[in-house]
């Protein structure tokens, strides 16, 4: 679903009416956001036909080419199949390669983290650890690219606050 709709992060919101028409598609949908919940209420009541939410939850700085995106999606799917079948090493190889192709894809990045560090995701998600991990990874990625992508305050995972 993420590949089909172009989602690179979670959470997301989709409202599909009884005819199967998508009326709301929001990367970064939050049930705690009054505007988001209000849009769903208006859709349910029939007050609007389509909801367009203007808030920017995530705006990737790098956009891969179509070929890179297709290859990243393929490697992501293959990595998830390997993970489902218990082949952790092969899964991580594919997911690491997918992330190199689509560095702003937090679905790929977080799946790698989950496979390597499942204890950081259960019983609760350790957001502070994720932010530190992201800073560490972005610093390494920037060194490879020769640029700095995180400020002195570190790197922030879209949709979270420090």
Secondary structure by P-SEA (a helix, b strand, c coil): ccccccccccbbbbbbcccccccccccccccccaaaaaaaaaaaaccccbbbbccccccccccccaaaaaaaaaaaaaaaaaaaacaaaaaaaaaaaaaaaccccaaaaaaaaaaacccccccccaaaaaaaaaaaaaaaaaaaaccccccccccccccccc
